[in-house]
């Protein structure tokens, strides 16, 4: 099992999720985050005063899936989240050592099958 964390632009989340569902990935977690990379600062205006925006709003998409789905999932995320500009984001892949079903308390060795079939 692997965990994919993708940090993407907020305006790209809808089409990315739709495409992930099309390849059978229905279980994921989405969080609103802010971060900093190569993307330049921008100017904002609040109550008539200018300020620098140094942390940019992003979406973090977390997916746990079987090893055989990793490459296709990464390609799908890139194809749908990429604009070609600084600030498009990053994808990280981590190994999952163990998983547990909270409802049953049992070790969940079939989590990769559930992610694809039922959507955790």
C-alpha positions as CSV (number, residue, x, y, z in Angstrom):
1,X,0.0,0.0,0.0
2,X,1.0,3.6,-0.6
3,X,-0.2,7.0,0.4
4,X,-0.2,9.8,-2.2
5,X,-0.2,13.4,-1.0
6,X,-0.8,15.9,-3.7
7,X,-0.7,19.7,-3.1
8,X,-2.6,21.4,-6.0
9,X,-4.2,24.7,-6.9
10,X,-7.8,25.1,-5.5
11,X,-9.3,25.7,-8.9
12,X,-8.0,22.3,-10.1
13,X,-9.6,20.1,-7.4
14,X,-13.0,19.5,-9.1
15,X,-11.6,18.3,-12.4
16,X,-8.9,16.3,-10.6
17,X,-11.4,14.5,-8.4
18,X,-13.7,13.8,-11.4
19,X,-10.8,12.2,-13.3
20,X,-9.7,10.2,-10.2
21,X,-13.2,8.8,-9.9
22,X,-13.0,7.8,-13.6
23,X,-10.0,5.6,-13.0
24,X,-11.7,4.0,-9.9
25,X,-10.2,6.1,-7.1
26,X,-13.2,7.1,-4.9
27,X,-11.6,7.2,-1.4
28,X,-9.6,10.3,-0.5
29,X,-9.2,13.1,1.9
30,X,-9.2,16.8,0.9
31,X,-7.9,19.6,3.1
32,X,-7.5,23.3,2.5
33,X,-3.9,24.4,3.3
34,X,-1.6,27.3,2.7
35,X,2.0,27.0,1.7
36,X,5.1,28.5,0.1
37,X,7.2,27.3,-2.8
38,X,8.6,29.0,-5.9
39,X,5.4,30.9,-6.5
40,X,5.9,34.6,-6.3
41,X,4.3,36.8,-3.6
42,X,1.1,38.6,-4.7
43,X,-0.4,41.8,-3.6
44,X,-3.8,41.9,-1.8
45,X,-6.0,44.6,-0.6
46,X,-7.9,44.5,2.7
47,X,-10.0,47.4,4.0
48,X,-8.2,49.7,1.6
49,X,-4.6,48.7,2.6
50,X,-2.2,46.8,0.5
51,X,-0.4,43.7,1.8
52,X,1.9,40.9,0.5
53,X,0.4,37.4,0.2
54,X,3.4,35.1,1.1
55,X,1.4,32.0,1.8
56,X,-0.7,30.8,-1.0
57,X,-4.0,28.8,-0.6
58,X,-3.7,25.2,-1.9
59,X,-5.6,21.9,-1.6
60,X,-4.0,18.8,-0.1
61,X,-5.4,15.6,-1.6
62,X,-4.5,12.4,0.4
63,X,-5.1,8.9,-1.1
64,X,-4.3,5.5,0.2
65,X,-4.2,2.8,-2.5
66,X,-2.6,-0.4,-3.7
67,X,0.8,-0.3,-5.3
68,X,-0.5,-1.2,-8.7
69,X,-2.6,2.0,-8.9
70,X,0.1,4.5,-7.9
71,X,1.5,5.3,-11.4
72,X,-1.9,5.8,-13.0
73,X,-3.1,7.9,-10.1
74,X,0.0,10.2,-10.3
75,X,-0.4,10.6,-14.1
76,X,-4.1,11.4,-13.6
77,X,-3.3,14.1,-11.0
78,X,-0.6,15.7,-13.1
79,X,-2.8,15.7,-16.2
80,X,-5.6,17.5,-14.4
81,X,-3.7,19.8,-12.0
82,X,-0.9,21.0,-14.2
83,X,-0.9,24.6,-15.6
84,X,2.8,24.8,-16.4
85,X,3.3,27.7,-14.1
86,X,5.1,28.1,-10.7
87,X,2.7,27.1,-7.9
88,X,1.2,24.0,-9.6
89,X,2.2,22.0,-6.5
90,X,3.9,18.7,-5.6
91,X,3.1,15.0,-5.2
92,X,4.6,12.9,-2.5
93,X,4.4,9.1,-2.2
94,X,4.8,7.3,1.1
95,X,4.7,3.6,2.0
96,X,1.9,2.5,4.3
97,X,3.1,-0.1,6.9
98,X,-0.2,-0.9,8.5
99,X,-3.9,0.2,8.4
100,X,-6.7,-0.4,10.8
101,X,-10.5,-0.3,10.4
102,X,-11.8,1.9,13.2
103,X,-15.3,0.4,13.2
104,X,-14.0,-3.2,13.7
105,X,-10.7,-2.5,15.3
106,X,-9.1,-5.0,13.1
107,X,-6.0,-4.8,10.9
108,X,-7.3,-3.7,7.5
109,X,-5.1,-5.5,4.9
110,X,-7.8,-4.9,2.2
111,X,-7.8,-1.1,2.4
112,X,-6.4,-0.9,-1.1
113,X,-9.2,-3.0,-2.5
114,X,-11.8,-0.9,-0.6
115,X,-10.3,2.4,-1.9
116,X,-10.9,1.3,-5.5
117,X,-14.2,-0.6,-5.1
118,X,-16.2,1.0,-2.3
119,X,-14.5,4.4,-1.5
120,X,-13.4,4.7,2.0
